[in-house]
Structures are given as C-alpha cells and as structure tokens.
Amino acid sequence: MDSTGESLLKLLFDPGENISVSNNQFAYHSIPLEKALSGQISLLSTNDFSVTQCDSSELILVSINPIEGFRKDSNVSKFRTFLWECDTGSIQEQLNSFKKTGLPISAQVFSGNKSVHAVTVLEDKELPDEKTYRHLYLWALKILTFCDQNCKNPSRSVRIPGAYREPGKKQRLISLKGRIKLEDFYKWLNQWPQLRPMPKQRKPYNGEADYSRLSGWAKRMMSSGITFRNGRNQTWFALAVDFALAGFTEDQTIELLSPKFLEEHDFKEKEWLITVGSAFKYVANEKNKS
C-alpha cells in the first residue's frame, strides 16, 4: 500500500481493530488493520460469499469506522469518524468551502474524480452509540450545506490515497493532520445552536388503533426483532399493511416502527417512508374496491 494510504488508515484506526476494505465499489467482510496494510488480501463478498484475492496496493476504499463482520451499520464496533463529501465546484473551491466553515478536519483526500473527501476523527473517546453519532452527523450536515447530505451513516467508506480508482484517476492525500478532541468538535457545532436537530415529538394515539388486531407474525416481529427473509421493502410493506388493517394511522405506524428502522447506504429513510406510505395506499384502495 502507498505510504499515504497507510498514513490515513493509521489515523482512522487503532492497532488490532477490524476494518472493511475493498478494491471496487462493493462491500466485503472486515479484516484486521494490519492485514490490510500489506501483502495479499482475501476479500469475502457479501453477495455470494465468494473470495477475491488482491494486493493491498489495489485497495481503493476503506470503512471510516471499525467493522466486525460485513460492512453495514449494524456491524460498526466504534463510532469515531465522520465523513464529509463535497463535489460542487472545482477542487480548490471545495477546499475553500471547508476552510470557511472552520470545520475541525483530520484529513482530506481527492477522490480521483471530482470530489474532496474530508474526515473528522475523534481523539479522546468514541461516541457511546449510533444514536449520538447520527445526531451529531445531522447537526454538522445542517451547517455543511455544500456537502453530500446522504453521507450520514457510520459504515460509509472513504477513498484510500495512493490508489487508482481506474486507469489515470489516482486518489491522493491532500492533507493529514490528526485526531480531533470531542470537546473541540462540540465547540464548533455549538456555534450554530439553532441548527441542532430537535427530537421528534410523539403524537398521541387515538382512533381505532388496536394492537390486539395485529397478526401473530407482526406481533413476533415487534417483540423479537424484524427479520428480512423476504427482502426489506416487502417486509416493511407487509408490516405497514398489518398496522393499517389493525386501525393504526400512517403517522402512528411510523412512530411505532421507526425505532426498529436502521438506515443503510442502499436503503434510506426516505425510501422506507415511501414503502410505508405505499402500504397504506394499498389498504385504502382495497377497502374502496369492497
């Protein structure tokens, strides 16, 4: 691996941690940091569990936080790093945008195409849980309006400098500083207290909602955890239909199901809300037919 890529990985992670790396746009099972830094690497695919062999110099992406298992939010083991991605304007204009905000930045990487990736790596301690992590992420993105607003989950990947994403497009390190004290990150955020995300207000339940009218399957999902044997969209759709038939409103259903929803890079909250809404439209149409 290029020395600049090695420097970034050592900034992001502590010795002994497991990380998810990739030589393409797909996600793979995590491996020890030390293994990713040199030599031949075996990448276990999340899709068909096939194994791909590559050299560390071919790695182009790395998860921003430690991962235990396949690269997904639920497998993040420590919440330490935030990724900020900008692709509006020239590279210099993007760098100037970051500079104007005063955002505490640990490193910046040119993607090899048209964007700058910046990371803020916490120094003194990781955040206690994903809820806190996402709260701070949303707060910061309200300030960093020029950044990609979809970059807000902990299993995201950043480009590894020194590698080529494709022939002629080299990813390179722009700056490398160090980890940021949590208190300094809070000081920066608190310059914009008015942008701090407010917790959603719970709406009072009323109407004909009756939990006892839910199917046995839906009750098991609610009590034991939601499994997605039939796919995420179909499972959420079926659950929402069940709630609609039990007399719950769409708002009540979202309020009850949202604590069990975990946004992923390929299944955003917006898509989830559309799925729930489609279920209620389906039930309404079926009632009109009868």
Backbone hydrogen bonds in HBPLUS format (Angstrom, degrees):
<---DONOR---> <-ACCEPTOR-->    atom                        ^
c    i                          cat <-CA-CA->   ^        H-A-AA   ^      H-
h    n   atom  resd res      DA  || num        DHA   H-A  angle D-A-AA Bond
n    s   type  num  typ     dist DA aas  dist angle  dist       angle   num
A0005-GLY N   A0002-ASP O   3.08 MM   3  5.24 120.2  2.45 100.3 114.8     1
A0006-GLU N   A0002-ASP O   2.98 MM   4  6.32 157.1  2.03 153.8 160.8     2
A0007-SER N   A0003-SER O   2.97 MM   4  6.14 149.0  2.06 138.5 146.6     3
A0008-LEU N   A0004-THR O   3.10 MM   4  6.37 152.6  2.18 142.1 148.3     4
A0009-LEU N   A0005-GLY O   3.08 MM   4  6.36 165.7  2.11 152.7 155.9     5
A0010-LYS N   A0006-GLU O   3.04 MM   4  6.22 153.9  2.11 147.1 154.0     6
A0011-LEU N   A0007-SER O   3.08 MM   4  6.27 131.1  2.33 136.1 148.6     7
A0011-LEU N   A0008-LEU O   3.04 MM   3  5.04 131.5  2.28  96.1 109.9     8
A0012-LEU N   A0008-LEU O   2.97 MM   4  6.28 154.7  2.04 153.2 159.8     9
A0013-PHE N   A0009-LEU O   3.01 MM   4  6.05 153.6  2.08 147.7 153.8    10
A0017-GLU N   A0014-ASP O   3.22 MM   3  5.91 157.1  2.27 143.6 143.7    11
A0033-LEU N   A0017-GLU O   2.87 MM  16  5.82 149.8  1.96 169.7 169.1    12
A0067-ILE N   A0018-ASN O   2.89 MM  49  5.66 151.3  1.98 132.1 140.3    13
A0019-ILE N   A0031-ILE O   2.80 MM  12  5.53 164.9  1.83 158.2 155.3    14
A0031-ILE N   A0019-ILE O   2.76 MM  12  5.53 153.9  1.83 156.8 156.9    15
A0063-SER N   A0020-SER O   2.83 MM  43  5.30 153.4  1.90 155.6 163.9    16
A0022-SER N   A0061-LEU O   3.01 MM  39  5.22 144.1  2.15 145.0 143.8    17
A0060-ILE N   A0022-SER O   2.86 MM  38  6.13 152.9  1.93 148.8 155.4    18
A0061-LEU N   A0022-SER O   3.20 MM  39  5.22 160.8  2.23 149.7 149.5    19
A0029-HIS N   A0044-LEU O   2.95 MM  15  5.35 155.6  2.01 147.9 155.9    20
A0030-SER N   A0069-GLY O   2.83 MM  39  5.30 151.6  1.91 126.1 134.5    21
A0035-LYS N   A0032-PRO O   3.02 MM   3  5.33 126.5  2.32 104.8 118.3    22
A0036-ALA N   A0032-PRO O   3.21 MM   4  6.60 148.0  2.32 149.7 158.8    23
A0036-ALA N   A0033-LEU O   3.00 MM   3  5.21 122.1  2.34 100.6 115.5    24
A0056-SER N   A0039-GLY O   3.10 MM  17  5.83 142.5  2.25 152.2 162.8    25
A0041-ILE N   A0054-CYS O   2.70 MM  13  5.35 165.1  1.72 169.2 173.3    26
A0054-CYS N   A0041-ILE O   2.97 MM  13  5.35 153.4  2.04 148.4 156.4    27
A0043-LEU N   A0052-THR O   2.77 MM   9  5.02 169.7  1.78 152.5 156.2    28
A0052-THR N   A0043-LEU O   2.87 MM   9  5.02 160.3  1.91 140.4 146.1    29
A0045-SER N   A0050-SER O   2.88 MM   5  5.41 172.4  1.88 165.0 167.5    30
A0058-GLU N   A0055-ASP O   2.88 MM   3  5.50 162.2  1.91 121.4 127.3    31
A0059-LEU N   A0056-SER O   3.27 MM   3  5.51 165.1  2.29 108.4 112.9    32
A0160-ILE N   A0060-ILE O   2.89 MM 100  5.07 159.7  1.93 128.1 130.0    33
A0062-VAL N   A0158-VAL O   3.09 MM  96  5.62 150.7  2.18 149.9 159.0    34
A0158-VAL N   A0062-VAL O   2.89 MM  96  5.62 156.0  1.95 156.5 155.2    35
A0064-ILE N   A0156-ARG O   2.87 MM  92  5.98 153.5  1.94 159.0 156.9    36
A0077-SER N   A0066-PRO O   3.04 MM  11  5.63 158.7  2.09 128.4 135.2    37
A0068-GLU N   A0075-ASN O   2.89 MM   7  5.35 162.0  1.92 150.5 156.1    38
A0075-ASN N   A0072-LYS O   2.94 MM   3  5.58 157.9  1.98 120.8 128.0    39
A0076-VAL N   A0073-ASP O   3.19 MM   3  5.50 171.0  2.20 115.3 116.7    40
A0127-LEU N   A0079-PHE O   2.95 MM  48  5.37 169.0  1.96 155.7 152.3    41
A0122-LEU N   A0080-ARG O   2.94 MM  42  5.29 171.4  1.94 145.9 148.8    42
A0082-PHE N   A0120-THR O   2.97 MM  38  5.20 155.9  2.03 140.4 148.0    43
A0120-THR N   A0082-PHE O   2.99 MM  38  5.20 154.2  2.06 142.1 150.1    44
A0084-TRP N   A0118-ALA O   2.75 MM  34  5.04 166.7  1.77 157.5 158.1    45
A0118-ALA N   A0084-TRP O   2.79 MM  34  5.04 170.7  1.80 155.3 158.6    46
A0148-ASP N   A0085-GLU O   2.74 MM  63  5.55 162.0  1.77 165.1 171.4    47
A0086-CYS N   A0116-VAL O   3.07 MM  30  5.46 167.8  2.09 156.3 160.3    48
A0116-VAL N   A0086-CYS O   2.96 MM  30  5.46 149.2  2.05 155.9 164.0    49
A0094-GLN N   A0090-SER O   2.91 MM   4  6.21 151.5  1.99 151.6 159.7    50
A0095-LEU N   A0091-ILE O   2.98 MM   4  6.27 159.2  2.02 149.8 155.2    51
A0096-ASN N   A0092-GLN O   2.89 MM   4  6.12 153.8  1.96 146.9 154.4    52
A0097-SER N   A0093-GLU O   2.97 MM   4  6.19 146.7  2.09 140.9 149.4    53
A0098-PHE N   A0094-GLN O   3.14 MM   4  6.51 157.5  2.19 151.1 155.6    54
A0099-LYS N   A0095-LEU O   3.01 MM   4  6.25 161.8  2.05 147.8 153.2    55
A0100-LYS N   A0096-ASN O   2.94 MM   4  6.12 155.2  2.01 150.7 155.9    56
A0102-GLY N   A0099-LYS O   3.16 MM   3  5.37 137.9  2.34 102.1 113.4    57
A0106-SER N   A0119-VAL O   2.76 MM  13  5.71 162.7  1.79 155.4 161.0    58
A0177-LYS N   A0106-SER O   2.74 MM  71  5.08 172.0  1.75 161.9 159.9    59
A0119-VAL N   A0107-ALA O   2.98 MM  12  5.54 156.5  2.04 155.7 158.6    60
A0108-GLN N   A0175-SER O   2.95 MM  67  5.12 155.3  2.01 137.4 139.3    61
A0174-ILE N   A0108-GLN O   2.82 MM  66  5.24 160.5  1.85 142.2 145.2    62
A0175-SER N   A0108-GLN O   3.28 MM  67  5.12 160.4  2.33 130.3 131.5    63
A0109-VAL N   A0117-HIS O   2.69 MM   8  5.06 158.2  1.74 152.0 159.8    64
A0117-HIS N   A0109-VAL O   2.79 MM   8  5.06 174.3  1.79 159.4 160.8    65
A0110-PHE N   A0172-ARG O   2.83 MM  62  5.27 164.0  1.85 165.9 166.6    66
A0172-ARG N   A0110-PHE O   3.26 MM  62  5.27 144.3  2.39 128.6 138.7    67
A0111-SER N   A0115-SER O   2.95 MM   4  5.52 175.6  1.95 164.1 163.0    68
A0180-ILE N   A0121-VAL O   2.61 MM  59  5.82 164.6  1.63 160.6 166.2    69
A0123-GLU N   A0180-ILE O   2.69 MM  57  5.08 149.8  1.78 137.0 134.9    70
A0133-TYR N   A0129-ASP O   3.16 MM   4  6.42 162.7  2.20 146.8 152.2    71
A0134-ARG N   A0130-GLU O   2.83 MM   4  6.00 167.2  1.84 157.8 159.4    72
A0135-HIS N   A0131-LYS O   3.04 MM   4  6.18 151.3  2.12 142.2 150.4    73
A0136-LEU N   A0132-THR O   3.08 MM   4  6.37 163.0  2.11 154.9 157.5    74
A0137-TYR N   A0133-TYR O   2.95 MM   4  6.15 153.7  2.02 146.8 155.2    75
A0138-LEU N   A0134-ARG O   2.90 MM   4  6.07 165.7  1.92 152.2 154.4    76
A0139-TRP N   A0135-HIS O   3.09 MM   4  6.27 157.1  2.15 144.0 150.7    77
A0140-ALA N   A0136-LEU O   2.95 MM   4  6.16 165.8  1.97 151.0 154.1    78
A0141-LEU N   A0137-TYR O   2.94 MM   4  6.20 156.9  1.99 150.6 157.3    79
A0142-LYS N   A0138-LEU O   3.11 MM   4  6.31 139.0  2.28 143.1 152.3    80
A0142-LYS N   A0139-TRP O   3.24 MM   3  5.37 133.0  2.47  98.0 110.0    81
A0143-ILE N   A0140-ALA O   2.94 MM   3  5.18 137.2  2.13 101.8 114.4    82
A0144-LEU N   A0140-ALA O   2.82 MM   4  6.13 159.2  1.86 151.7 158.6    83
A0147-CYS N   A0144-LEU O   3.05 MM   3  5.61 166.5  2.07 119.2 123.2    84
A0151-CYS N   A0148-ASP O   3.34 MM   3  5.84 163.6  2.37 110.6 115.4    85
A0152-LYS N   A0150-ASN O   2.99 MM   2  5.71 121.9  2.34 110.9  94.4    86
A0156-ARG N   A0153-ASN O   3.41 MM   3  6.10 157.6  2.46 124.2 124.3    87
A0162-GLY N   A0171-GLN O   2.61 MM   9  5.56 160.9  1.64 141.1 141.1    88
A0171-GLN N   A0163-ALA O   2.79 MM   8  5.55 175.0  1.79 174.5 174.4    89
A0165-ARG N   A0169-LYS O   3.04 MM   4  5.92 141.9  2.19 177.9 169.7    90
A0169-LYS N   A0166-GLU O   2.94 MM   3  5.48 163.9  1.96 147.4 147.5    91
A0184-ASP N   A0181-LYS O   3.01 MM   3  5.25 126.2  2.31 101.4 115.3    92
A0185-PHE N   A0181-LYS O   3.11 MM   4  6.52 150.0  2.21 149.6 158.3    93
A0186-TYR N   A0182-LEU O   2.96 MM   4  6.27 157.1  2.01 152.3 158.5    94
A0187-LYS N   A0183-GLU O   2.94 MM   4  6.14 150.3  2.02 139.6 147.9    95
A0188-TRP N   A0184-ASP O   3.07 MM   4  6.32 152.3  2.15 141.5 147.9    96
A0189-LEU N   A0185-PHE O   3.02 MM   4  6.34 164.2  2.05 150.1 154.0    97
A0190-ASN N   A0186-TYR O   2.85 MM   4  5.98 159.9  1.89 153.9 159.2    98
A0191-GLN N   A0188-TRP O   3.22 MM   3  5.65 162.9  2.25 111.0 115.6    99
A0192-TRP N   A0189-LEU O   2.96 MM   3  5.89 169.0  1.97 127.7 131.4   100
A0195-LEU N   A0192-TRP O   3.05 MM   3  5.59 160.0  2.09 116.5 122.7   101
A0196-ARG N   A0193-PRO O   3.19 MM   3  5.40 165.0  2.22 108.6 112.9   102
A0210-ASP N   A0246-ALA O   3.12 MM  36  5.74 142.6  2.26 147.4 158.3   103
A0213-ARG N   A0210-ASP O   3.00 MM   3  5.59 157.1  2.06 115.4 122.5   104
A0214-LEU N   A0211-TYR O   3.09 MM   3  5.62 166.9  2.11 115.7 119.6   105
A0219-LYS N   A0215-SER O   3.04 MM   4  6.34 160.4  2.08 153.1 158.6   106
A0220-ARG N   A0216-GLY O   2.99 MM   4  6.19 153.6  2.06 145.4 152.2   107
A0221-MET N   A0217-TRP O   2.99 MM   4  6.28 156.2  2.05 148.1 154.9   108
A0222-MET N   A0218-ALA O   2.99 MM   4  6.25 153.7  2.07 147.8 154.6   109
A0223-SER N   A0219-LYS O   2.98 MM   4  6.17 146.8  2.09 144.6 153.4   110
A0224-SER N   A0220-ARG O   2.74 MM   4  5.58 164.6  1.77 153.1 157.8   111
A0225-GLY N   A0221-MET O   3.07 MM   4  5.03 137.7  2.26 123.2 129.9   112
A0231-GLY N   A0228-PHE O   3.16 MM   3  4.95 165.3  2.18 104.8 106.5   113
A0235-THR N   A0231-GLY O   3.06 MM   4  6.06 155.3  2.12 144.5 151.9   114
A0236-TRP N   A0232-ARG O   2.92 MM   4  6.09 174.1  1.93 161.6 162.8   115
A0237-PHE N   A0233-ASN O   2.87 MM   4  5.94 156.0  1.93 147.8 155.5   116
A0238-ALA N   A0234-GLN O   2.92 MM   4  6.05 160.4  1.96 143.9 148.9   117
A0239-LEU N   A0235-THR O   2.98 MM   4  6.21 159.3  2.02 150.1 155.8   118
A0240-ALA N   A0236-TRP O   2.97 MM   4  6.13 162.6  2.00 148.4 153.0   119
A0241-VAL N   A0237-PHE O   2.95 MM   4  6.20 155.6  2.01 150.0 157.0   120
A0242-ASP N   A0238-ALA O   3.00 MM   4  6.22 156.3  2.06 145.8 152.0   121
A0243-PHE N   A0239-LEU O   3.00 MM   4  6.36 155.1  2.06 150.1 156.4   122
A0244-ALA N   A0240-ALA O   2.91 MM   4  6.13 156.0  1.96 148.6 155.6   123
A0245-LEU N   A0241-VAL O   2.92 MM   4  6.16 159.5  1.97 153.7 158.6   124
A0246-ALA N   A0242-ASP O   3.09 MM   4  6.27 130.5  2.34 135.1 148.2   125
A0246-ALA N   A0243-PHE O   3.11 MM   3  4.98 130.2  2.37  91.1 104.9   126
A0248-PHE N   A0243-PHE O   3.06 MM   5  5.52 158.3  2.11 158.7 151.8   127
A0247-GLY N   A0244-ALA O   3.11 MM   3  5.32 160.2  2.15 107.3 111.5   128
A0253-THR N   A0249-THR O   2.97 MM   4  6.18 156.6  2.03 147.8 154.3   129
A0254-ILE N   A0250-GLU O   2.98 MM   4  6.21 161.1  2.01 151.0 155.6   130
A0255-GLU N   A0251-ASP O   2.97 MM   4  6.16 156.1  2.03 145.8 152.7   131
A0256-LEU N   A0252-GLN O   3.00 MM   4  6.25 149.1  2.10 145.7 153.3   132
A0257-LEU N   A0253-THR O   2.86 MM   4  5.99 155.4  1.92 152.6 159.7   133
A0258-SER N   A0254-ILE O   2.84 MM   4  5.54 149.5  1.94 145.2 151.2   134
A0260-LYS N   A0257-LEU O   2.89 MM   3  5.48 148.5  1.99 120.1 129.9   135
A0261-PHE N   A0258-SER O   3.05 MM   3  5.01 158.1  2.10 104.2 111.3   136
A0264-GLU N   A0267-PHE O   3.11 MM   3  4.99 171.9  2.11 133.9 134.4   137
A0267-PHE N   A0264-GLU O   3.05 MM   3  4.99 167.7  2.06 107.9 111.3   138
A0272-TRP N   A0268-LYS O   3.04 MM   4  6.40 154.9  2.11 149.1 156.7   139
A0273-LEU N   A0269-GLU O   2.88 MM   4  6.14 160.7  1.92 157.3 161.4   140
A0274-ILE N   A0270-LYS O   3.07 MM   4  6.28 150.9  2.15 143.0 150.8   141
A0275-THR N   A0271-GLU O   3.02 MM   4  6.28 151.1  2.10 144.1 151.6   142
A0276-VAL N   A0272-TRP O   3.02 MM   4  6.38 158.4  2.07 152.2 157.2   143
A0277-GLY N   A0273-LEU O   2.92 MM   4  6.10 163.5  1.94 147.5 152.5   144
A0278-SER N   A0274-ILE O   2.85 MM   4  6.04 150.8  1.93 145.9 154.0   145
A0279-ALA N   A0275-THR O   3.11 MM   4  6.39 146.3  2.23 143.0 151.3   146
A0279-ALA N   A0276-VAL O   3.13 MM   3  5.19 122.2  2.48  96.0 110.3   147
A0280-PHE N   A0276-VAL O   3.23 MM   4  6.63 153.6  2.30 150.0 156.1   148
A0281-LYS N   A0277-GLY O   3.04 MM   4  6.33 152.4  2.12 147.6 155.5   149
A0282-TYR N   A0278-SER O   2.92 MM   4  6.10 151.5  2.00 143.4 151.4   150
A0283-VAL N   A0279-ALA O   3.05 MM   4  6.35 161.3  2.08 149.6 153.2   151
A0284-ALA N   A0280-PHE O   2.99 MM   4  6.14 160.2  2.03 144.1 149.9   152
A0285-ASN N   A0281-LYS O   2.93 MM   4  6.11 157.3  1.98 148.5 154.2   153
A0286-GLU N   A0282-TYR O   2.99 MM   4  6.23 155.6  2.05 149.6 156.4   154
A0287-LYS N   A0283-VAL O   2.98 MM   4  6.23 151.7  2.06 148.1 155.6   155
A0288-ASN N   A0284-ALA O   3.05 MM   4  6.30 149.7  2.15 144.0 152.2   156
A0289-LYS N   A0285-ASN O   3.08 MM   4  6.33 145.3  2.20 143.6 152.2   157
A0290-SER N   A0286-GLU O   3.29 MM   4  6.58 146.2  2.41 139.5 147.1   158
